[in-house]
Amino acid sequence: MSTTKRFHRHFPVKGYPIFWIIIAYLILGWFFPVVGLIAIICMIGPVLTSVWKGRYWCGNVCPRGNFFDRVLSRYSPHRPIPRFVRTLGFRIFMVCFIFAMFGIQMYFAWGDWGAMGRVFWNIILATSIVAVVLAFIYAPRTWCTFCPMGTLSAWVAPRKAPLPSAYKAIHVSESCQMKCKSCARVCPMQLTPYDSRGQQEGYLHPDCIKCGKCTKACPTKIMSME
């Protein structure tokens, strides 16, 4: 019986293991509900910074994303992320659903700091459980492809020139033959950076999280993030 080799794979890179923040958050939030309010940073931060940096927050600042890349990626089967979860309709549904659940719970908790903190904590816990399950079924960052905050960040991310001075894009040399596809194999979001070869503005896919893994995995080093 023959087996088919997985296209996508785990690719370790150097960096800070900030995933302990999400673990500490969930533990402390269980005992001290008001701690849950800290989650507002990860709700506002990615969307706000995306205006001039794209989804940089998701690939470099988000503790949960860091957990996906550094821990779950080692054990995930790295199967292709289902196409339907990337569709506009599904992503709009997820944004509306999560915010509706959040709004209803917050309505009844309003005025009680502990109860409001618990609402945030519940949302983070529930979505984290879903994310972990999906990571073991498909790929580590399956959740990130339709995460409501990630979706909002993608919607406001720069998509064409002129780009903000703080924006970093993946640039692929014209000499790329698009044969090895090493960049696509290690991309946590399962994107195809090589599609932008020779383009002056670089790879402007709104879901690129600027992790830089593609540039490090390129065997000929003809990719850069600048």
C-alpha positions in Angstrom: 0.0 0.0 0.0 1.6 3.3 -1.1 1.4 6.5 0.9 1.2 10.0 -0.5 3.8 12.4 0.9 2.3 15.5 2.5 3.1 18.7 0.6 3.0 21.1 3.6 5.4 20.5 6.5 6.6 21.9 9.8 9.4 24.4 9.5 11.1 25.6 12.7 12.5 29.1 12.9 14.2 31.1 15.6 12.2 33.6 17.7 10.7 34.2 21.1 8.4 31.5 22.5 5.6 33.9 23.4 2.9 31.1 23.4 3.3 30.9 27.2 1.2 34.1 27.3 -2.0 32.4 26.1 -1.4 29.5 28.5 -0.9 31.8 31.4 -4.0 33.8 30.3 -6.2 30.7 30.3 -5.0 29.5 33.7 -5.2 32.9 35.5 -8.5 33.7 33.8 -10.0 30.6 35.3 -9.2 31.8 38.8 -9.4 35.5 38.3 -12.1 36.3 35.6 -11.2 40.0 35.4 -7.9 38.9 33.7 -10.0 38.0 30.7 -10.3 41.6 29.8 -6.7 41.5 28.6 -8.0 39.8 25.5 -9.2 43.1 24.2 -5.6 43.8 23.2 -5.6 40.9 20.8 -8.9 42.0 19.4 -7.9 45.6 18.7 -4.2 45.1 18.0 -4.3 43.0 14.9 -6.9 45.1 13.1 -5.3 48.4 14.0 -1.8 47.5 13.0 -3.0 45.8 9.8 -3.9 49.2 8.4 -0.2 49.9 7.8 1.6 46.5 8.4 -0.9 43.9 7.0 -1.4 40.8 9.1 2.0 41.2 10.8 0.4 40.9 14.2 -0.9 37.4 13.4 2.5 36.0 12.4 4.7 37.8 15.0 2.8 39.0 18.0 -0.2 36.8 18.5 0.5 34.3 21.4 -2.0 31.8 20.1 -0.5 31.9 16.6 2.9 31.4 18.1 1.6 28.3 19.9 0.3 27.0 16.5 3.7 27.5 14.8 6.0 26.3 17.6 4.0 23.5 19.3 1.1 22.2 17.2 3.0 22.4 14.0 5.2 19.6 15.2 2.3 17.2 15.5 -0.2 18.4 12.9 -0.7 16.3 9.8 -0.4 19.5 7.7 -3.2 18.5 5.4 -4.6 21.1 3.0 -6.9 23.7 4.6 -10.4 23.2 3.3 -11.2 25.8 0.6 -14.6 26.7 1.9 -13.2 28.2 5.1 -11.4 30.8 3.0 -14.5 31.9 1.2 -15.9 35.4 1.8 -19.3 34.0 2.7 -17.9 31.7 5.4 -15.6 34.3 6.8 -18.5 36.9 7.0 -20.6 34.2 8.8 -17.8 33.6 11.4 -17.4 37.4 12.0 -21.1 37.8 12.6 -21.5 34.6 14.6 -18.6 35.3 17.0 -19.5 39.0 17.5 -23.2 38.1 18.0 -22.2 35.6 20.7 -19.8 38.0 22.3 -22.4 40.9 22.2 -25.2 38.8 23.7 -23.0 37.6 26.6 -21.5 41.1 27.2 -25.0 42.6 27.3 -25.9 40.5 30.3 -22.5 40.9 31.9 -22.2 44.6 31.5 -21.3 46.6 34.6 -19.6 43.6 36.3 -15.9 43.6 35.5 -15.4 40.0 36.6 -18.4 38.9 34.4 -17.2 40.9 31.4 -13.7 39.4 31.8 -15.3 36.0 31.9 -17.0 36.7 28.5 -13.6 37.4 26.9 -12.1 34.4 28.6 -14.9 32.1 27.4 -14.5 33.3 23.8 -10.7 32.7 23.8 -11.1 29.3 25.4 -13.8 28.1 23.0 -12.0 29.3 19.9 -8.7 27.9 21.2 -10.3 24.5 21.6 -11.7 24.7 18.1 -8.3 25.8 16.8 -6.5 22.9 18.4 -8.9 20.3 17.1 -8.6 21.7 13.6 -4.8 21.7 13.9 -4.8 18.0 14.4 -7.3 17.4 11.6 -5.9 19.7 9.0 -3.1 22.2 9.5 -1.8 24.3 12.5 -3.2 27.6 11.4 -6.5 26.4 10.0 -8.3 28.6 12.5 -6.3 31.6 11.4 -7.7 31.4 7.9 -11.2 32.4 9.2 -10.4 33.9 12.6 -12.8 36.9 12.9 -10.0 39.2 13.9 -7.7 37.9 11.2 -10.5 38.4 8.7 -11.0 42.0 9.7 -7.3 42.5 9.6 -7.2 41.1 6.0 -10.0 43.4 5.0 -8.2 46.5 6.1 -4.7 45.4 5.0 -3.0 47.3 2.1 -3.6 45.6 -1.2 -2.0 47.8 -3.7 0.7 50.6 -4.2 1.4 53.0 -2.7 2.1 51.0 0.4 2.6 52.4 3.9 6.3 52.8 4.8 6.0 50.3 7.6 4.5 47.6 5.3 6.8 44.6 4.6 6.1 42.4 1.7 7.6 39.2 0.4 9.6 39.9 -2.8 10.5 37.1 -5.2 13.2 37.4 -7.8 12.4 37.0 -11.5 14.9 34.2 -11.5 12.4 32.0 -9.5 11.3 29.1 -11.7 8.4 28.1 -9.4 9.5 24.5 -9.5 10.5 23.6 -5.9 7.6 25.5 -4.3 9.5 25.3 -1.0 8.0 28.6 0.1 4.5 27.3 -0.3 5.4 24.1 1.6 6.3 25.9 4.7 3.8 28.7 4.6 1.6 28.4 7.8 -1.3 29.9 5.9 -0.7 27.6 2.9 -0.3 30.5 0.5 1.8 30.6 -2.7 4.3 33.5 -2.4 6.1 32.3 -5.6 3.1 33.7 -7.6 4.5 37.2 -7.1 7.9 36.5 -8.8 9.3 39.6 -10.4 6.5 41.9 -9.1 7.8 45.2 -7.9 5.2 45.6 -5.1 5.8 42.1 -3.8 3.4 39.5 -2.5 0.3 41.5 -1.3 -2.0 38.6 -0.4 -4.1 40.0 2.6 -3.7 36.8 4.5 0.1 36.8 4.4 1.1 36.9 8.1 4.7 38.2 7.5 6.3 35.3 9.4 9.2 35.1 6.9 9.3 31.3 6.8 9.2 31.3 3.0 12.3 33.5 2.7 14.2 31.2 5.1 13.1 28.0 3.3 14.0 29.2 -0.2 16.9 27.0 -1.3 18.3 29.6 -3.6 17.7 32.6 -1.3 16.0 34.6 -4.0 13.2 35.7 -1.7 13.2 38.5 0.8 10.9 40.4 3.1 11.4 44.1 2.8 
